[in-house]
Amino acid sequence: MSRELSQTGIKEFIAANGLDLDVLDKREETVEALRQECNFFIRSFMNYLEDRLSVIEHRLNRLEQLVKEGYGYHKDGM
């Protein structure tokens, strides 16, 4: 018994399991519309990360400033 599949066997398997159907053919959206939506989500996520990093940077700068001014910092460890 050979474990190799013939080209016909492979094609029949693909067709029998619906793997030959293009999912996009059944949808109203085009590939371009999906690409634009994906790019929008990527840009939105990157903007969110940039905003969060800016807030973190601002807080670190403020903390450094407070330490330099001596607020909440004791040289003797208390």
C-alpha positions as MATLAB code, in Angstrom:
seq = 'MSRELSQTGIKEFIAANGLDLDVLDKREETVEALRQECNFFIRSFMNYLEDRLSVIEHRLNRLEQLVKEGYGYHKDGM';
ca = [
       0.000    0.000    0.000;
       1.606    3.227   -1.165;
       1.447    6.293    1.066;
       1.959    8.640   -1.855;
      -1.110   10.375   -3.186;
      -1.709   10.813   -6.856;
      -2.461   14.238   -8.324;
      -6.048   13.092   -8.859;
      -6.321   11.953   -5.237;
      -5.020   15.286   -4.006;
      -7.436   17.245   -6.209;
     -10.343   15.085   -5.046;
      -9.372   15.602   -1.396;
      -9.164   19.373   -1.870;
     -12.544   19.536   -3.621;
     -14.238   17.163   -1.138;
     -13.171   19.331    1.805;
     -14.058   22.670    0.240;
     -10.452   23.784    0.122;
     -10.786   24.846   -3.501;
     -13.294   27.581   -2.704;
     -12.124   31.157   -2.452;
     -13.542   32.646    0.718;
     -13.308   36.143   -0.730;
     -15.627   35.179   -3.577;
     -18.453   34.828   -1.075;
     -17.760   38.143    0.620;
     -18.674   41.598   -0.568;
     -15.338   43.063    0.480;
     -12.462   43.100   -1.924;
      -8.875   42.320   -1.064;
      -8.103   46.037   -1.336;
     -10.818   46.902    1.195;
      -9.474   44.279    3.584;
      -5.931   45.598    3.103;
      -7.060   49.147    3.880;
      -8.917   47.996    6.984;
      -5.851   46.078    8.157;
      -3.641   49.128    7.578;
      -6.104   51.266    9.557;
      -5.919   48.879   12.514;
      -2.126   48.811   12.340;
      -1.931   52.628   12.253;
      -4.400   52.882   15.138;
      -2.406   50.416   17.224;
       0.863   52.201   16.487;
      -0.702   55.548   17.450;
      -1.937   53.987   20.693;
       1.558   52.660   21.473;
       3.101   56.017   20.673;
       0.655   57.777   23.003;
       1.312   55.303   25.826;
       5.085   55.621   25.421;
       4.783   59.416   25.482;
       2.857   59.240   28.747;
       5.471   56.913   30.249;
       8.274   59.208   29.101;
       6.506   62.228   30.608;
       6.031   60.432   33.940;
       9.672   59.343   34.028;
      10.838   62.872   33.286;
       8.597   64.208   36.041;
       9.895   61.578   38.473;
      13.494   62.469   37.627;
      12.690   66.126   38.188;
      11.115   65.405   41.579;
      14.129   63.327   42.626;
      16.488   66.125   41.614;
      14.405   68.580   43.636;
      14.596   66.268   46.629;
      10.920   65.350   46.952;
      10.488   61.931   48.525;
      14.204   61.245   48.461;
      16.298   60.974   51.591;
      20.041   60.508   51.488;
      20.016   58.495   54.703;
      17.546   55.990   53.245;
      14.542   57.067   55.329;
];
